Amino acid sequence: MRAADVAQGMNMALRSYEHFEAGAGRINLERIHRFADVTDSDPHAIISALSLGSPAFAVRSADNKLATILMVVLQEFDEEVGDAMAELDGRTIINVFTRALKDLAGLAVTRDAHAEAWLEERRRRLVTPGSDDPSADDEGG
């Protein structure tokens, strides 16, 4: 999207948006959420990217909304568990989150490998110029 389009979508003057985009001024959560709405990105990933020191995290999470999903799940956990959450020890929390995130990472890698294998297997069946396909020699079809 062009900066002017995003600025318009956020109901901001172009110069104000450019100031916001440059990271000048104080962090404004309302603007981050408006920006995410206009660009269909993940506002919680943008905020988390600041804490992680990884702007790439916001880009990587833009389509799948990973950080927003995490916040929704945490909100539901808070509602369901309530005060009992305080009884969980740090080691258990670390182990559970580490295992879950490793599982997600494994799925991402497996999916990519599966997609590559699927494409490679089927790509070989396509007819390419210069192949031994007899119909390739037909001039009139």
N, C-alpha and C positions, 0 to 999 in steps of 0.2 A: 504494500500500500504506500501511496505517496504521503508525505508528512502533512500536506494540506488536507487530504482525505481523513487522516486520523484525527487531526486537530478539529476538523468539522464534526466528526463523529463524537468527539469528546466535548463539544460545545466550548472550544477554546480558540483564542486568537492564534494564528500560526506562530507568531513570535513567542507566545507563552508556551505553546506546545514544544517548540524547539528548545526552549529553556528547560522544560520538564525532561525532554528526551536526552538532553546533554547531562542530566543528573545534577543540574544546578539547583540550589535551594534545599529546603528540608524535604524529607520523604513524606509524601502525602498518600495515605492508604486509599483514600477515595479516588484520587487520580489514577493510582495503579489499577484499581478495580475497573474504572471507566476505560482505561487503556486496554485492559484485558478483554473487556466486553466488545470493544470496537474491533480489536485485532483477533478475536477468538483465540486468545492465549490463556494461560493459567496464572491468575493473579497470585496464588499462593506459591507457585514456583518462582515468580519474579521476586517476591518478598524473601523466599528461602535462598534464592541465588545470592542475595546480599549477605546473608549470614554465612553461606558456604564459600563465598568468595569465588563463585563460579557462574558467570553470566551464561555459560553454555548450558547449565542446568535448566534455566528458564526456557531456552530454545528447545532442548531435548524433551521437555515436558509440555510444550505448547499444545501439541495435538492430542496426546493421551490424557492430559490433565492429571498426571500422577500426584502432584502435591495437593490439589483440591480433593482428589479421592482420599488421600491420606487424612486430610483434615475432616472430611465427612465421617470416615471410619473412626477417627479419634473422638469426634463429637458423639457418635452413637455409643462408643465404648464408655465415655464419661457418663452418658445418660443411663446406660444399663448397669454399670458397676458402681457408680457413685462413690461414696466415702470409702468403700472397700479397696478402691484403687490405691489408697495410701499404704495398704498392707503389702503391696508388691515390692520386692527388693530390686535394687538396680541390676544385679547380676542376671536375674530372670528376665527383666525387660530387655537388657542388651542381647541376651541369647535368643530370645524370641524374635526380636527385630532383625538381628543378624541373619538368622536362619531364613526368615521370610524374604529378606532382600536378596540373599544368595539364591533362593529358589526362583525369584523373579529374574535375576540375572541369567540363570541357567535357561529359563524359558526363552528369553530374548535371543541367546546364542543358539539354542536348539532350533528356534523358529527360523532364524537366518540360515542355518545350515540345512534345515529341511527345505526351505524355499529354494536355495541354490541347487540342491540335489534334484528336486522336482523339476526345476527349469532345465538343468543339464540333461536329464533323462529325456525330456520331451523335445528339447531343442534339436536333438539329433534326428528326430523324425521329420523335421521340416525339410522341404526341398530347397536347395540353394543352387544358385547359378553354377554350372559346371559339374553338377552332380550327375549320377548315372540314371536319373529319372528319364524314362523314354518320352514323356510328354514335353520335356524341355527341348527336344529336337523338332517338335512340330512347329512349323512356321505359321500355319493358318489356324491351329487350335483344334 
